[in-house]
Amino acid sequence: MSRKVDSVKDINDSKETWRLAVRIMDVWSVVNNKGIEHLEMIVMDSLGDRIQVLIRHDHLLKWKEVIKENMTCIINNGSVYNNDFQWKVCDHSKKIVFLGGTTMKAIELQNIPPKGYFFKDFGEILQGKCKTDRLEDIIGAVSEINHIQSNTPGKKVVVSVVLKDLKGNCINCNLWEIYGSKFLAYYNDPKNNEAIVILLTHAMVKDGQVSNAWSGSKLSINEDIPEIQDFMSKLPTNEQKEKPTQSAKSLSNWSGGSQYSPVERFVHNAKCMSLSQFCKIKHETLCVTVATTLKFAVSKYGWFYYGCTRCSSKAPNPEKAYECSCGQKVEQLIPRYKIEIYVSNGESKYRFVFWDSECAAILGMTAEFMHNSMVENGEDDPMVYPDELEMLLNKKMTFRVKVQPTFSQASVWKLCDDEVFVKEIENDYIVEDNQSKTEYAKLVPNKENLETSAQTLSAYGENDLESIIIMTPTKDVVIADKGEEVDFEASGATQLSGTKPSKKLKIEPSS
């Protein structure tokens, strides 16, 4: 007697003997910094329900040449885990991981809809009606190119364009690295003189703008696929033949780049001074300094706090759900880093407060992931500082901080540990006690239209009031500029960039 087919919506962790009749909607590869590769894919059944599937690196050879996008098949057996991806590509609460005993048979299944897209409405993006942990499919016509950053030392390619939907709604779309290069290659080809319609899958949505993810996103430009051709046909006739224009700002960036160096941006409107001068400050002051992280200043609150899932604000009560001031209804509070560290320079020492984004960038993991890992190992005391936090110590960095003399501390807004960058700040900007008052108050001139670079710095502070124009795609990195990924899973498989496992996968021998 043959086994009946299960529905995707019914998948849970009660068994591993699931039998699914599905279409492979999307498949992509993820390679970590050690060169270890794994596959991820989305499958959908005849009812239109979808679930994400992960194929570990130790099963890669068995499946890599077998799995084809848009094929229909029968899949038997697989481990089921909670869908704990930080950035999800479907709504299912579970995910499937292939086992050594997983089988798959290609078969023609006419009752399953063909491969398609689930486009996010621009109006909902502008109104903030988006799940904070969800990757979306986006389609729109490029109405303007408002920023181009070329690939130069210390910078990565990024192209920021304005996308317009058929209702006239406009959003910013940021295309990083190979995605930006692909767009520029198409745009600069003299044969392409018509409107540009782009389709971006698995796009990150944040603050009314979108960006490609580092893995999983696919960019299609004016390709011969039904969705793009249908969109193009619905554009006004005059717009179909109109190539998007470049703003004056993008032309300036493309031709010669910004006239302001990364260092100038970093120290803009801040007092540059040595650490020994911090104790002389009487009022809250924005400062730039160079120091080395020394040791933790252990407080009664531990190394993290519970906060909102959307913004960095602290929850009023870690035991209860609440509505945050940012408008987010927080049902499940998440841990966020807040770590006090003594920094030193020569004989001087001061207490710096490191916030969530800086710590996550340096450590390569979220506070939630680190906290969950500790709990799994039987440790739930917030006063126990995990060994991984030691990575924050003994680092010489340039800091942009707000000195708060009332509390004898400084709140870190930005930081950079690039050796050349640190030396330039230290040698050319930091002044000592014995220098003149004029030198002591040295400021970078408040130049008009000082541009903001999205990837000049290693990390940006949670409380930085200076808005960052371009949204960078989330990536699990130690230092963002260096592009060093972190291998989180003992199995060697990493997840879709910006994801985080909260439970170890069961490892079994490859079949």
Salt bridges, closest charged atoms under 4 A:
ASP6 OD1 - LYS15 NZ 3.92
ASP13 OD2 - LYS94 NZ 3.65
GLU16 OE2 - LYS506 NZ 3.08
ASP26 OD2 - HIS202 NE2 3.47
ASP26 OD1 - LYS218 NZ 2.62
GLU37 OE2 - LYS64 NZ 2.93
GLU40 OE2 - HIS38 NE2 2.95
ASP58 OD2 - ARG56 NH2 2.86
GLU69 OE2 - LYS115 NZ 3.46
GLU69 OE1 - LYS218 NZ 2.56
ASP84 OD1 - LYS95 NZ 2.94
ASP91 OD1 - LYS131 NZ 3.16
ASP91 OD1 - ARG134 NH1 2.43
ASP121 OD1 - LYS167 NZ 3.29
GLU124 OE1 - LYS120 NZ 2.91
ASP133 OD2 - LYS88 NZ 3.09
GLU177 OE2 - LYS156 NZ 3.70
GLU223 OE2 - LYS182 NZ 3.75
ASP230 OD2 - LYS234 NZ 3.17
GLU239 OE2 - LYS164 NZ 3.63
GLU264 OE2 - LYS447 NZ 3.00
GLU284 OE1 - LYS402 NZ 3.70
GLU340 OE1 - ARG351 NH1 2.86
ASP356 OD2 - ARG336 NH1 3.07
GLU368 OE1 - LYS500 NZ 3.72
GLU419 OE2 - LYS423 NZ 3.49
GLU426 OE1 - LYS396 NZ 3.21
ASP433 OD1 - LYS280 NZ 3.32
ASP464 OD2 - LYS414 NZ 3.86
GLU466 OE2 - ARG400 NH2 3.14
GLU466 OE1 - LYS414 NZ 3.44
GLU485 OE2 - LYS475 NZ 3.81
ASP487 OD2 - LYS34 NZ 3.94
